[in-house]
Amino acid sequence: MGNDLPTEPMPLGIEEQRYLEFGSVTYDFYSDHRFAALNKLLVNRKEGLFDADTEYAELILGTLYVSFGLPEQADAIFNRLLEKDILAQTRARTWLEKAMLEYRRGRFENAADVLASDRTDGLPPEEDARRHLVLANIRIQQGEFGEALASLHAIPGRSLEGGYATYNMGVAMIRADHVGDGVQMLQSVMNMDAGDEEINALKDRAALAIGLTELKRKNFDASREALLTIRADGPFSNEALLALGLTNYERKQYKKSLPVLLELVRRNSSHNSVQEALMLAPRAYEELGALPQALAGYQFAAQSYREELKQVERAIRNIDDPSWIDQLMGDSGAELNNTDPMAARSSYSINGGPEMGYLYKLFASHEFNELFQQYVELDRTLMHLRNWQQEMPALMQAFVNQQSKLGANLPGVKSNLVQVRGSQRQLGEKAADLSVSIPQTLDMRNPQDLASLPQLIMWEKIQQIEAALDGRPSSVSTRAYQERVRRARGLLLFTIAEDAHANREKQFEYSTRLLEQTDLLAVRAESVEQLVKDATLHVRGDIASKLNAKTGQIENLIQQTEDLMQQMGQVLKNNALRVLAQSRRRLGDQLGEAHLAMARLQDASVVEKIEQGIAQ
């Protein structure tokens, strides 16, 4: 069993090689090693393994160009694919990626025109959910809620994509004054089954939106019911505690609001919700008539605001530091050999300064994240370019050493090769002559031609003995020796005749094998000759000039990358400073409000004492 399987390596055909390389590309692509995937695609295109007719590779390449912000190159690939006769699913995916490119460029009408048409029919389920999610977002932005709902219903309701689409739809309807329908949609998100951190955060976010909406509508019970479902350790717990405190405060249930607000003021005071609670808690005390506690609360709030103002000033100075963005990136360049330079960042550095607490809204912005991601990509690309720049002198020196060694050894190698080729030709001619000289018939008149090697040796010895005996004088002993040799000769001839057929077959076999070996020697000699030619071209080639040109290109790319990073870094800093300036103004207003409240309570206390003294 299995005897028919090949025992030697089998060469791969062109299609097998393509699918093997494409499997490696798709693995990198879906593992988020997109820079590695792009490199493999471009290298294989350069080597001719992939071309414009390998549609599956072209589609991945266009998608990567979209990811890396190269819309013109991506659009050219998509248009070229759509002009060809390709598989229906590949065509649908191409239209989807083209629509996503239009969406990313802000051309929402063009994107919606593709996504809403039958050009994307036949997509896999996960891609189809993505299509409907983007289309629903576009319709929401356009205020076309009916069409957005139609897209929303096409997404599996319990999926993450469906949850996001439903949340966006609910918030949009609330803003469009369709509050009841919007709250109902948010409740469907809030009631999703618990899942991973992303799903649970989305559920909390929907519950918070419901709570704030119902609070604004004075539906305090409904607001409280939604807010109580938010996790205490979730990302929206501060906002939930503040909203819950406000719910009780608006209902004039000040005692119930105090525990929630006091829990909130113990948290990080850089958060907006905590800063709001610092003033709301003493107001609740004041409403309860606990003026000493209210005064102490306002004093604590004023002290906290002053400390936070100092933190904001420190943050502004920190951002002005040239290395601020590098600190924000943290270890983005660590272990560069094991890091894809275009991999998305999931978080910022944990070593961020005091500004991190104030910039959370900025970091939650898609625009800021996109710009920061591009900055990180440029930073990692710059590190690669600098590594290549450092490697270029070593490559140049290696080429010079190789050129010198080849130049010294090539003359001797060429001379030896000429001699080897001559010997090989002579050996081939002799092998051919020997093969031709073997008779096709068995002829015992020349027994040595039919003998095996041991028989041939014995035949030659017998002939030598016969020649020696013929030279002796005739005698009884000589004749006796001659008779014995004659008998041995006859016995040897009989043995040769008996083995003649087998020996002739072996001669043919050995002759054929000798011819094959001489042919193999000729092939090896030709291979060595080709290596010598390649080495000669290598020595005389323009690799040195190419290396110098690449060095210049790398230096230009480094300069361009540094200039672009400087411009983008300044934009990031300006955005951060703008947010911090707003926080500074807000904290200043809150500090002034706290001092006014303190003064008001102190004045009221003085007036009360005066009135008590007059009464006495």
VOTI-265521 format. One record per residue (C-alpha): residue number from 1; x, y, z. Coordinates in steps of 0.5 Angstrom, whole numbers, plus 500, padded with zeros to 3 digits. Example, Ala and Ser with C-alpha at 12.3 -4.5 7.8 and 13.67 -1.06 7.14 Angstrom:
(node 1,(525,491,516))
(node 2,(527,498,514))
This chain:
(node 1,(500,500,500))
(node 2,(503,507,498))
(node 3,(508,504,493))
(node 4,(505,508,488))
(node 5,(507,515,492))
(node 6,(513,519,489))
(node 7,(519,518,493))
(node 8,(523,524,491))
(node 9,(521,532,492))
(node 10,(516,534,486))
(node 11,(517,541,483))
(node 12,(511,545,485))
(node 13,(507,548,479))
(node 14,(506,556,478))
(node 15,(498,555,481))
(node 16,(501,551,487))
(node 17,(506,556,488))
(node 18,(501,562,488))
(node 19,(496,559,493))
(node 20,(502,557,497))
(node 21,(504,564,498))
(node 22,(497,567,498))
(node 23,(496,563,504))
(node 24,(502,566,507))
(node 25,(499,573,505))
(node 26,(492,572,508))
(node 27,(495,569,514))
(node 28,(499,576,515))
(node 29,(493,580,513))
(node 30,(488,577,518))
(node 31,(493,577,524))
(node 32,(493,584,523))
(node 33,(501,584,520))
(node 34,(499,588,514))
(node 35,(505,591,513))
(node 36,(508,584,512))
(node 37,(502,582,508))
(node 38,(503,588,503))
(node 39,(511,587,503))
(node 40,(510,579,501))
(node 41,(505,581,495))
(node 42,(509,587,492))
(node 43,(515,582,492))
(node 44,(511,576,489))
(node 45,(509,581,484))
(node 46,(516,583,482))
(node 47,(518,576,481))
(node 48,(512,575,477))
(node 49,(508,570,481))
(node 50,(502,575,482))
(node 51,(500,580,477))
(node 52,(494,583,474))
(node 53,(490,577,473))
(node 54,(491,574,480))
(node 55,(484,577,482))
(node 56,(484,574,489))
(node 57,(491,577,491))
(node 58,(489,584,487))
(node 59,(483,585,492))
(node 60,(487,584,498))
(node 61,(493,589,495))
(node 62,(487,594,494))
(node 63,(484,593,501))
(node 64,(491,594,504))
(node 65,(492,600,500))
(node 66,(486,603,503))
(node 67,(488,601,510))
(node 68,(495,605,509))
(node 69,(491,611,506))
(node 70,(493,610,499))
(node 71,(486,611,496))
(node 72,(489,613,489))
(node 73,(493,606,488))
(node 74,(487,602,491))
(node 75,(482,606,487))
(node 76,(486,604,481))
(node 77,(486,596,483))
(node 78,(478,596,484))
(node 79,(477,599,477))
(node 80,(481,594,474))
(node 81,(478,589,477))
(node 82,(471,591,476))
(node 83,(473,591,468))
(node 84,(474,584,468))
(node 85,(470,578,468))
(node 86,(471,575,475))
(node 87,(467,571,480))
(node 88,(461,574,483))
(node 89,(463,574,490))
(node 90,(470,577,488))
(node 91,(466,582,484))
(node 92,(461,583,490))
(node 93,(467,584,495))
(node 94,(471,589,490))
(node 95,(465,593,490))
(node 96,(464,593,498))
(node 97,(472,595,498))
(node 98,(471,601,493))
(node 99,(465,603,497))
(node 100,(469,603,504))
(node 101,(474,607,500))
(node 102,(469,612,498))
(node 103,(466,612,505))
(node 104,(473,613,508))
(node 105,(474,619,503))
(node 106,(467,622,506))
(node 107,(464,621,499))
(node 108,(458,618,503))
(node 109,(453,619,497))
(node 110,(457,615,493))
(node 111,(458,610,498))
(node 112,(451,609,499))
(node 113,(450,608,492))
(node 114,(454,602,492))
(node 115,(452,599,498))
(node 116,(445,600,497))
(node 117,(445,596,490))
(node 118,(445,589,488))
(node 119,(452,590,486))
(node 120,(454,587,493))
(node 121,(450,581,493))
(node 122,(453,575,494))
(node 123,(457,577,500))
(node 124,(459,572,506))
(node 125,(455,574,512))
(node 126,(460,577,516))
(node 127,(462,582,510))
(node 128,(454,583,509))
(node 129,(453,585,516))
(node 130,(459,590,515))
(node 131,(456,593,509))
(node 132,(449,594,512))
(node 133,(452,597,518))
(node 134,(456,602,514))
(node 135,(450,604,510))
(node 136,(446,605,516))
(node 137,(451,610,519))
(node 138,(450,613,512))
(node 139,(443,614,513))
(node 140,(443,616,520))
(node 141,(447,622,518))
(node 142,(443,623,512))
(node 143,(437,623,517))
(node 144,(433,618,513))
(node 145,(431,613,519))
(node 146,(426,609,515))
(node 147,(432,607,510))
(node 148,(437,606,516))
(node 149,(432,601,520))
(node 150,(431,597,513))
(node 151,(439,596,513))
(node 152,(439,595,521))
(node 153,(434,589,520))
(node 154,(438,586,516))
(node 155,(444,585,521))
(node 156,(443,580,526))
(node 157,(440,583,532))
(node 158,(445,579,537))
(node 159,(451,581,533))
(node 160,(456,586,535))
(node 161,(455,590,529))
(node 162,(448,589,530))
(node 163,(449,592,537))
(node 164,(453,598,534))
(node 165,(448,600,529))
(node 166,(442,599,533))
(node 167,(446,604,538))
(node 168,(447,609,533))
(node 169,(440,609,531))
(node 170,(437,610,537))
(node 171,(442,616,539))
(node 172,(440,619,532))
(node 173,(433,618,533))
(node 174,(433,621,540))
(node 175,(437,627,537))
(node 176,(431,628,532))
(node 177,(426,628,537))
(node 178,(423,621,536))
(node 179,(425,620,543))
(node 180,(420,614,544))
(node 181,(423,610,539))
(node 182,(430,611,540))
(node 183,(429,609,547))
(node 184,(426,603,545))
(node 185,(432,601,541))
(node 186,(437,603,546))
(node 187,(433,598,551))
(node 188,(434,592,546))
(node 189,(442,594,546))
(node 190,(442,594,554))
(node 191,(438,587,554))
(node 192,(443,584,550))
(node 193,(447,578,553))
(node 194,(453,579,557))
(node 195,(459,578,553))
(node 196,(466,580,552))
(node 197,(469,587,554))
(node 198,(467,591,548))
(node 199,(459,588,548))
(node 200,(459,589,556))
(node 201,(461,597,555))
(node 202,(456,598,549))
(node 203,(451,595,554))
(node 204,(453,600,559))
(node 205,(453,606,554))
(node 206,(446,604,552))
(node 207,(444,604,559))
(node 208,(447,611,560))
(node 209,(444,614,554))
(node 210,(437,612,556))
(node 211,(438,614,563))
(node 212,(440,621,561))
(node 213,(435,621,556))
(node 214,(430,620,561))
(node 215,(433,624,566))
(node 216,(432,630,561))
(node 217,(425,628,560))
(node 218,(424,628,568))
(node 219,(422,620,568))
(node 220,(426,619,574))
(node 221,(424,612,576))
(node 222,(426,610,568))
(node 223,(432,614,569))
(node 224,(434,610,575))
(node 225,(432,603,573))
(node 226,(437,604,567))
(node 227,(443,607,571))
(node 228,(443,602,576))
(node 229,(444,596,570))
(node 230,(451,600,569))
(node 231,(457,596,572))
(node 232,(461,600,578))
(node 233,(467,598,575))
(node 234,(466,599,567))
(node 235,(468,605,563))
(node 236,(462,609,564))
(node 237,(461,608,572))
(node 238,(463,615,573))
(node 239,(458,618,568))
(node 240,(453,613,571))
(node 241,(454,615,578))
(node 242,(453,623,577))
(node 243,(447,621,573))
(node 244,(444,617,579))
(node 245,(446,623,583))
(node 246,(442,628,579))
(node 247,(436,623,579))
(node 248,(435,623,586))
(node 249,(437,631,587))
(node 250,(432,633,582))
(node 251,(427,629,585))
(node 252,(429,633,592))
(node 253,(431,626,595))
(node 254,(438,629,597))
(node 255,(439,624,602))
(node 256,(439,618,597))
(node 257,(443,623,592))
(node 258,(449,624,598))
(node 259,(452,617,598))
(node 260,(452,616,590))
(node 261,(456,623,590))
(node 262,(460,622,596))
(node 263,(462,615,592))
(node 264,(464,619,586))
(node 265,(468,625,589))
(node 266,(473,620,592))
(node 267,(475,618,585))
(node 268,(480,621,580))
(node 269,(478,628,580))
(node 270,(481,629,573))
(node 271,(474,626,570))
(node 272,(469,631,569))
(node 273,(463,627,572))
(node 274,(467,627,579))
(node 275,(468,635,578))
(node 276,(461,636,577))
(node 277,(460,632,583))
(node 278,(464,636,588))
(node 279,(459,642,587))
(node 280,(453,637,587))
(node 281,(455,634,594))
(node 282,(455,640,598))
(node 283,(449,643,595))
(node 284,(445,637,597))
(node 285,(448,638,604))
(node 286,(446,645,603))
(node 287,(439,643,601))
(node 288,(438,639,607))
(node 289,(440,645,612))
(node 290,(447,641,614))
(node 291,(451,648,613))
(node 292,(457,646,616))
(node 293,(458,640,612))
(node 294,(456,644,606))
(node 295,(461,649,607))
(node 296,(466,643,608))
(node 297,(464,640,602))
(node 298,(465,647,598))
(node 299,(472,648,601))
(node 300,(474,641,599))
(node 301,(471,642,592))
(node 302,(475,649,592))
(node 303,(482,645,594))
(node 304,(481,640,589))
(node 305,(480,645,583))
(node 306,(486,648,585))
(node 307,(490,642,585))
(node 308,(487,640,578))
(node 309,(489,647,575))
(node 310,(496,645,577))
(node 311,(495,639,574))
(node 312,(493,642,568))
(node 313,(498,647,568))
(node 314,(503,641,569))
(node 315,(500,638,563))
(node 316,(501,644,558))
(node 317,(508,644,560))
(node 318,(509,637,559))
(node 319,(505,637,552))
(node 320,(510,643,550))
(node 321,(516,638,551))
(node 322,(519,635,545))
(node 323,(518,628,547))
(node 324,(511,628,549))
(node 325,(508,624,543))
(node 326,(514,619,544))
(node 327,(512,618,551))
(node 328,(505,617,549))
(node 329,(507,612,544))
(node 330,(511,608,550))
(node 331,(514,602,547))
(node 332,(511,602,540))
(node 333,(518,601,537))
(node 334,(520,596,542))
(node 335,(522,589,539))
(node 336,(521,592,532))
(node 337,(523,585,529))
(node 338,(517,582,532))
(node 339,(512,588,531))
(node 340,(508,590,524))
(node 341,(510,597,523))
(node 342,(502,598,521))
(node 343,(499,594,526))
(node 344,(493,598,530))
(node 345,(495,600,537))
(node 346,(490,598,542))
(node 347,(492,603,547))
(node 348,(496,609,549))
(node 349,(502,608,554))
(node 350,(501,607,561))
(node 351,(506,612,563))
(node 352,(502,618,560))
(node 353,(503,624,564))
(node 354,(497,628,568))
(node 355,(494,630,561))
(node 356,(491,623,560))
(node 357,(486,624,565))
(node 358,(483,630,561))
(node 359,(485,628,554))
(node 360,(480,622,554))
(node 361,(475,625,550))
(node 362,(480,627,545))
(node 363,(483,620,545))
(node 364,(476,617,544))
(node 365,(475,622,537))
(node 366,(476,618,531))
(node 367,(480,623,528))
(node 368,(485,624,533))
(node 369,(486,616,533))
(node 370,(487,616,526))
(node 371,(492,621,526))
(node 372,(495,618,532))
(node 373,(495,612,528))
(node 374,(498,615,522))
(node 375,(504,618,527))
(node 376,(505,611,530))
(node 377,(506,608,523))
(node 378,(511,613,521))
(node 379,(515,612,527))
(node 380,(515,605,526))
(node 381,(517,606,519))
(node 382,(522,611,521))
(node 383,(525,606,525))
(node 384,(526,601,519))
(node 385,(529,606,515))
(node 386,(534,608,520))
(node 387,(536,600,521))
(node 388,(536,600,513))
(node 389,(541,606,513))
(node 390,(545,603,518))
(node 391,(546,596,514))
(node 392,(548,599,508))
(node 393,(555,600,510))
(node 394,(556,593,512))
(node 395,(552,591,505))
(node 396,(557,595,501))
(node 397,(563,592,505))
(node 398,(561,585,504))
(node 399,(560,587,496))
(node 400,(567,590,496))
(node 401,(570,584,500))
(node 402,(566,579,495))
(node 403,(568,583,489))
(node 404,(575,582,491))
(node 405,(575,575,493))
(node 406,(572,573,486))
(node 407,(576,577,482))
(node 408,(582,574,485))
(node 409,(580,567,484))
(node 410,(576,567,478))
(node 411,(582,567,473))
(node 412,(584,560,476))
(node 413,(577,557,476))
(node 414,(576,559,469))
(node 415,(583,555,467))
(node 416,(581,549,471))
(node 417,(574,549,468))
(node 418,(577,549,461))
(node 419,(581,543,463))
(node 420,(575,540,466))
(node 421,(571,541,460))
(node 422,(576,538,456))
(node 423,(577,532,460))
(node 424,(570,531,460))
(node 425,(569,531,453))
(node 426,(575,526,452))
(node 427,(571,521,457))
(node 428,(565,522,454))
(node 429,(568,520,447))
(node 430,(571,514,450))
(node 431,(565,512,453))
(node 432,(561,513,447))
(node 433,(567,509,443))
(node 434,(566,503,448))
(node 435,(559,503,448))
(node 436,(559,502,440))
(node 437,(565,497,440))
(node 438,(561,492,444))
(node 439,(559,486,439))
(node 440,(552,485,439))
(node 441,(553,477,438))
(node 442,(557,472,443))
(node 443,(564,470,439))
(node 444,(568,465,443))
(node 445,(574,467,438))
(node 446,(575,473,443))
(node 447,(574,470,450))
(node 448,(577,476,453))
(node 449,(571,480,451))
(node 450,(566,476,454))
(node 451,(569,475,461))
(node 452,(568,478,467))
(node 453,(573,482,471))
(node 454,(576,476,475))
(node 455,(575,471,469))
(node 456,(579,476,465))
(node 457,(585,477,470))
(node 458,(585,469,470))
(node 459,(585,469,462))
(node 460,(591,474,462))
(node 461,(595,470,467))
(node 462,(594,463,463))
(node 463,(597,467,457))
(node 464,(603,469,461))
(node 465,(604,462,463))
(node 466,(603,459,456))
(node 467,(608,464,453))
(node 468,(613,463,459))
(node 469,(613,455,458))
(node 470,(613,456,450))
(node 471,(620,459,451))
(node 472,(623,453,455))
(node 473,(626,447,452))
(node 474,(622,441,451))
(node 475,(622,436,457))
(node 476,(617,431,460))
(node 477,(616,436,466))
(node 478,(615,442,461))
(node 479,(610,438,457))
(node 480,(607,436,464))
(node 481,(606,443,466))
(node 482,(603,445,459))
(node 483,(598,440,459))
(node 484,(596,442,466))
(node 485,(595,449,463))
(node 486,(592,447,457))
(node 487,(586,444,462))
(node 488,(586,450,466))
(node 489,(585,454,460))
(node 490,(579,449,457))
(node 491,(576,450,464))
(node 492,(576,457,464))
(node 493,(574,458,457))
(node 494,(568,453,459))
(node 495,(566,458,465))
(node 496,(567,464,460))
(node 497,(562,461,455))
(node 498,(557,459,461))
(node 499,(557,466,463))
(node 500,(558,470,457))
(node 501,(550,472,456))
(node 502,(550,475,463))
(node 503,(557,478,462))
(node 504,(555,481,456))
(node 505,(548,484,459))
(node 506,(553,487,465))
(node 507,(557,490,459))
(node 508,(551,493,456))
(node 509,(549,496,463))
(node 510,(555,498,465))
(node 511,(556,502,458))
(node 512,(549,505,459))
(node 513,(551,507,466))
(node 514,(558,510,464))
(node 515,(554,514,458))
(node 516,(549,517,463))
(node 517,(555,519,468))
(node 518,(559,523,463))
(node 519,(552,526,461))
(node 520,(551,528,468))
(node 521,(558,531,469))
(node 522,(557,535,463))
(node 523,(551,538,466))
(node 524,(555,539,472))
(node 525,(561,542,468))
(node 526,(555,547,465))
(node 527,(553,549,472))
(node 528,(560,551,474))
(node 529,(561,555,468))
(node 530,(554,558,469))
(node 531,(556,560,476))
(node 532,(563,563,473))
(node 533,(559,567,468))
(node 534,(554,570,474))
(node 535,(560,571,478))
(node 536,(564,575,473))
(node 537,(558,579,471))
(node 538,(557,580,479))
(node 539,(564,583,479))
(node 540,(563,587,473))
(node 541,(556,589,475))
(node 542,(553,596,478))
(node 543,(551,593,485))
(node 544,(556,599,488))
(node 545,(552,604,484))
(node 546,(545,601,486))
(node 547,(547,601,493))
(node 548,(549,608,493))
(node 549,(543,610,490))
(node 550,(539,606,495))
(node 551,(543,609,501))
(node 552,(541,616,498))
(node 553,(533,614,497))
(node 554,(533,612,504))
(node 555,(536,618,507))
(node 556,(531,622,503))
(node 557,(525,618,506))
(node 558,(528,619,513))
(node 559,(528,626,512))
(node 560,(521,626,509))
(node 561,(518,622,514))
(node 562,(521,626,520))
(node 563,(518,633,516))
(node 564,(512,629,516))
(node 565,(512,627,523))
(node 566,(514,634,525))
(node 567,(508,637,522))
(node 568,(503,631,525))
(node 569,(506,632,532))
(node 570,(505,639,532))
(node 571,(497,638,530))
(node 572,(497,633,535))
(node 573,(500,637,540))
(node 574,(495,643,538))
(node 575,(489,639,539))
(node 576,(491,637,546))
(node 577,(493,644,548))
(node 578,(486,646,546))
(node 579,(483,641,550))
(node 580,(487,643,556))
(node 581,(485,650,555))
(node 582,(478,648,555))
(node 583,(479,644,562))
(node 584,(483,650,565))
(node 585,(477,655,563))
(node 586,(472,650,566))
(node 587,(476,649,572))
(node 588,(477,656,573))
(node 589,(469,657,573))
(node 590,(468,652,578))
(node 591,(473,654,583))
(node 592,(470,661,582))
(node 593,(463,658,583))
(node 594,(466,654,589))
(node 595,(469,660,593))
(node 596,(462,664,591))
(node 597,(458,658,595))
(node 598,(463,659,601))
(node 599,(463,666,601))
(node 600,(455,666,601))
(node 601,(455,661,606))
(node 602,(460,664,611))
(node 603,(456,671,610))
(node 604,(449,667,612))
(node 605,(453,665,618))
(node 606,(455,672,620))
(node 607,(448,674,619))
(node 608,(445,669,623))
(node 609,(450,670,629))
(node 610,(448,678,628))
(node 611,(441,676,628))
(node 612,(442,672,634))
(node 613,(446,677,638))
(node 614,(441,682,637))
(node 615,(435,678,639))
(node 616,(439,677,646))
